[in-house]
Amino acid sequence: MTAAQDPGERRRGVPAATYRLQVHAGFGLDDAAGVAGYLADLGVTHAYSSPLLRSAEGSTHGYDTVDHAHIDEARGGREAFDRFVAALHEHGLGLVLDLVPNHMGIDDPSAAPWWWDVLQHGQASAHAAAFDIDWDHGGGRVRIPVLGSADDVQKLELVGREGGGSGDGELRYYDNRFPIAPGTGEGTPQEVHDRQHYELVDWRRADSDLNYRRFFAINTLAGLRAEDPAVFDATHELVLQLVRDGAVDGLRIDHPDGLADPRGYLDRLAKESGGRWTVVEKILEPGEELPEGWATAGTTGYDALTEVDRVLIDPAGEPALTALDTELEGRAVDYAELVRLCKREVTDGMLGSEVARLVRVVGELPGVDRAEQTEALAELLATFGVYRSYLPDGREHLDRAVAAVRARRPDLVPAVDALYGVLSQAGTEAATRFEQTSGPVMAKGVEDTAYYRWSRFVALNEVGGDPAHLGGTVDGFHTAQQHRLAVKPQAMTTLSTHDTKRSEDVRARLAVLAELPSEWATLVRGWLARHPLADRPMAHLVWQNLIGAWPLSRERAHAYVEKAAREAGTSTTWTDPDEAFEAQLHALVDAAFDDPTTTAEIEAFVARITPLGWSNSLTQKLLQLTMPGVPDVYQGTELYDFSLVDPDNRRPVDYELRRRLLADLDAGPVPAVDDSGAAKLLVTSRVLRARRDRPELFSGYAPLTVTGSAAEHLVAYDRGTPEQDGVVVVATRLPARLARTGWGDTALQLPTGAWRDLLTGERFVSDVAGIAADVLLARLPVALLVRE
């Protein structure tokens, strides 16, 4: 067998396609092994697993790693991992593993050996340098925000070895356990606490007084210093050994923006992993590029998601949707200003500790007092147009933020100018801290606040999206794909992830609203009149999501609206829930299920737009699976999946159903486009198999000409090159307007000759007039053609 034929070599190459599996205690590694055969039949070349290292007890996601030296026992441990890999290899599949280098879970210190040791021994701990702790700002103590109030320090209990503790004993606060430094265990619990290398404080102080870097504003995730070679080695030893052993074939790097030096990290990872295919969970704003020279194939695909979504949305709907939003808001929304204000809430609130640390790192500035410096830093962070820069890469983003703040806040010009001289120096602690902070400010201010406050058209309120621009053009899509092929042809593409605000099929259905904006506005006004909510924009967000996911259980609906309202923070919050408002909000949800008129209107409207949403779903899937890049299928989305934000999008997947439907497809006729989702499974499996078996068909990208009265309703391109024939992709867009006009004389212009549709098996002949759209798309709204 030649090297080119070696299965191991194929696995270690660039995947043809991946399938994301969320592995947890309820769907462990042995369960994952059980679907390996199905994934192979579906057509992917690699399973793509959520993090598998030992994580916090009860974790359902794995991003709270507590020990990098072990596979998580709750997921099955090392033995189950080996069985999983063996099953993948048996079916010719590789494994892409999600890795979390930026932070560690510390919710239960006793479960995190490094953190426990740091709390016990302070700066003398062998692991003190692993965590990003500002020891000077705590008087040599780590501040841990777990107390219900400052007075709760009186509730601490001292437990010695004879009482079930360990070493010199432990301090307990309810179920929370903390170590005692050697020789400090005498006296009252409060006296012992005062001698420790940590200080237990009121949880409310997390926003202002913490002295360790966190992941976003999550107190139980402590930042790691992966830039330290010793920390890198210790946290990557097991995973890199799995890579060298051939068990892991590719890597997905979580949150690289949290790292002090992403470029240096990726360079080292590439060297140690032998250059394995690696993608980064990096959110690119519209028009933003990854820095040149990063040792990565590209991002995990939120940018691709935005490109696909945009071409499905009708820009003609924008005036009516904006008018409705203005009516509900009581004013016209300036989205850019909304984002800035939301980010300022973050800098002044939940990430106040991080801003305060930046102020300390910058130190005194000539002629600038501490208050001005703090305000200027907060304004720069709130104005920063992307998640972060990577100086010297991305200096233009800092320059733009500085110019914008100078123009908006003349009173801060001296402070901003002084800060620019410090923050623009690549590699300094101040510049690095600013870069590590701007990302969390963007994420919390936009994804987790602004996206829940602006409800003009929530299909666009997606990670990496641009809600200010409603809709796109076919030409714009083609330009984006030609650029993608030229710049990052091996980056991942996606439509749904464990972090998307709505699944692909919810967004596909909601896209129809942009084609029916007046009808939608009438319905919303009626529902608001019948079931008023003090926060009218929030009501609009709720109605859109209910329509997008209908039918859904009452329990799922209630869970979603509570999370959405608390994330928005306008009428209720996580830390201070408004019981009266939330009761009104839940009553609105109940009305959707219980009020006969409202329920009938919902069901009638959903019945009308659902087939149009199916068309969009098939188009979405075909475009994402055939566009340049490595397509990922999020678990379960090979069928229609109408999920909302986590944890709703992490519900169990019925693989037996999918196996049965796939077998039926392979044995039977082309399915109808109906609620079984079989048509989506057909599209998914046929494209994946083609990418796996005939990769040469996906080498280039050329837009195709469409003629006729409904030409704007087709997206068509050829993935071949001048030297190599490729597949021809044909997909329908804007189906609601198309239903009113029909295809008419619309035709796809192809070279003359015979073509076969890989989806239906049908044969078509192109002549001087091309192939008529109504003939080509008589059975499905999409087609995948190859020359006969």
Beta strands, then each sheet from edge to edge (+ up, - down):
strand 1: 18-21
strand 2: 46-49
strand 3: 53-55
strand 4: 65-71
strand 5: 94-99
strand 6: 103-105
strand 7: 142-147
strand 8: 157-159
strand 9: 170-173
strand 10: 176-179
strand 11: 198-202
strand 12: 214-215
strand 13: 218-223
strand 14: 250-253
strand 15: 277-280
strand 16: 298-299
strand 17: 492-493
strand 18: 630-634
strand 19: 702-703
strand 20: 706-707
strand 21: 714-718
strand 22: 728-732
strand 23: 747-748
strand 24: 753-757
strand 25: 763-766
strand 26: 771-772
strand 27: 782-787
sheet 1: 16+ 15+ 14+ 5+ 2+ 1+ 18+ 17+
sheet 2: 3+ 4-
sheet 3: 6+ 13- 12+
sheet 4: 7+ 11+
sheet 5: 8+ 9- 10+
sheet 6: 19+ 21- 22+ 27- 24+ 25-
sheet 7: 20+ 23- 26+
end
